[in-house]
Amino acid sequence: MIDYQPVLLANIGKKDSHALAVYEAGGGYRTLKKVLGGTSPADVAAAVRASGLRGRGGAGFATGLKWSFIPDRYSGQIYMCVNADESEPGTFCNRVLMELDPHQVLEGIILSCFATAADTAYIYLRCEYPLAYKRLQAAIGECRAAGYLGENILGSGFSLEIHIHRGAAAYVCGEETGLIESIEGKRACPRIKPPFPAVEGLFGKPTIVNNIETLACVTHIMTRGVDWFRSMGTPSDPKNPRDPGSYGPKIFGISGHVNKPGYYEAPLGITTRELINDFGGGVWKGRRAKAAVPGGISTGLLTEAEFDLPLDFTGPIKAGCLGLGTGCMVVLDETYPIIDFLHNSCRFFNHESCGQCTPCREGTRWALELVQRIRAGRGRILDLDLLLEIADGIGIIPGTTICGLADGAAWPIKMAIRKFRDELEEYIKQTNPDGYASTEPALATAQ
Amino acid sequence: MSTTERILTDEILDAVREFFPRYPTRRAVVLPALHVINERLGYVPEQAVVELGELLELPPPEIQDTLSFYGFFKQDEPRGKLRVWVCRSISCSARGGEEMLEYLCRKLGIKPGQTTPDGRLSIEYAECLGACDYAPAMLAGDTLHKNLTREKIDAFVDSLE
């Protein structure tokens, strides 16, 4: 069993953990008072940079580096956008933080706005989280009353307003420029970059977009120090100069075919097997696992044989996955058909493509069409190759789309077919014994 | 047009105006305003878009452009009083979510996207409710129904009567 005392989840589990009084009784806002009482914004930013904190929302971009892209000596308006759109299938850790510990979230936002000189923060919250909305609203009200928000916070001269901006059920709003477009009141079609948001973002101003859990980490870095943060996780690989390491605690989610679905905190770098067995109570019904989605459906699949790789920012990539993603894992047992995973994933991305880039709009559509055909008993072995051709051709990685949504659509296809080809071929042969080997063009079907 | 034909009541207009100080542009008020209208009316008819355009000093097509992107807002007719989303994403689906959606639909005699004839409830599928730890899950209004079973759906439908 992993020997670890939770930090991000320390307050959660207490009665009324969402209330200001409970958060303060556990030491909440002490760090904010300390920082505003004498630490410079530059020192906060330097600590975050030195900590090696990387974004918890999926991409793992270095937070301090992102902050440093705000132009030097810029003295105009700066915005903070807090990404609480958590829409990646299989992911729910931000929900837990917002519902059960909204003040931890707010303290992280206030400190991060102080460090980046942002005077307005928008929390982009998905509309599927009504309880999080209620709790955050109440917490913002408590903060204002306590003087942690508003004009001249705690007499420091620093002023900040935090507003909640509710989304409307569109996955692409989790992409940072899609999110910005959505706040501006437009269709959430991601922007071509550069310019990056830190230079020209919301309303044309420098903007930092960070995930909820990332910002929650900032408080703990300022409370416990950079060395504490770097004492956990996987150090950078000396043989890989481009690996900045994976430091700090992470909230891992686990769902799907396990005995104890839930959320658990551990240092980055625990393994899938530890997460399933030590935290998830093992695979349900006494079965074995067939595969696991490491961190949201877009990251792809790990096979059971790959369960000993570390869950840090590079571990899943070693198994061909898109990345660690959100750290919220979905476990699939040995009886679960991979064709169902493929269908679920293709249906989702076809539904969520914003439509502005042709490879994504058409690719996700045709991938779903092919998978539906296979499930309808008219699949051909050739269709698996067609699916791979689509998957290899859409996304930022092949360089054909503006945002990474298409990479997220492609990865589950690549992982399912490259890792479970035998099973899929067998499925096609059994469901289409007369036609599986056909290479004749097949007619499209109506959805 | 006479004022009696207006769809957006003074209460709605005031609720939308409350968002003005939060944003430097009127356009940014579009999404919050659509939520306000949708909460009150159960949908956002074209006439509401026109009237919102007057309030925000925006051409209605700009608002329509935004609205049509988000599947959340319905335009042709009001949704049921209670909006029910049944999650069909990977975690829920792997634990029987799609069967739960089918079961609920069969019980009420409607399909996903439809509203019961009495206008009481509409059912939709959701693309991940972010409640994977409670899969299969369903959001009915603001209430999350966790670890769905047929029995729980039966009880939910009974509670509507």
Interface residues (C-beta under 8 A of the other chain):
Chain A: E86 S87 E88 P89 G90 T91 F92 N94 R95 R126 C127 E128 Y129 P130 L131 K134 E161 H163 H165 R166 G167 A168 A169 A170 Y171 S182 I183 E184 G185 K186 R187 A188 F203 G253 I254 S255 G256 H257 P261 G262 Y263 V293 I297 C328 V330 L332 Y336 D340 F341 N344 S345 F348 H351 E352 C354
Chain B: R22 Y23 P24 T25 R27 A28 V29 V30 L31 P32 L34 H35 D65 T66 F69 Y70 G71 F72 F73 W85 R88 S89 I90 S91 S93 A94 R95 A126 E127 C128 L129 G130 A131 C132 D133 Y134 A135 L139 G141 D142 L144
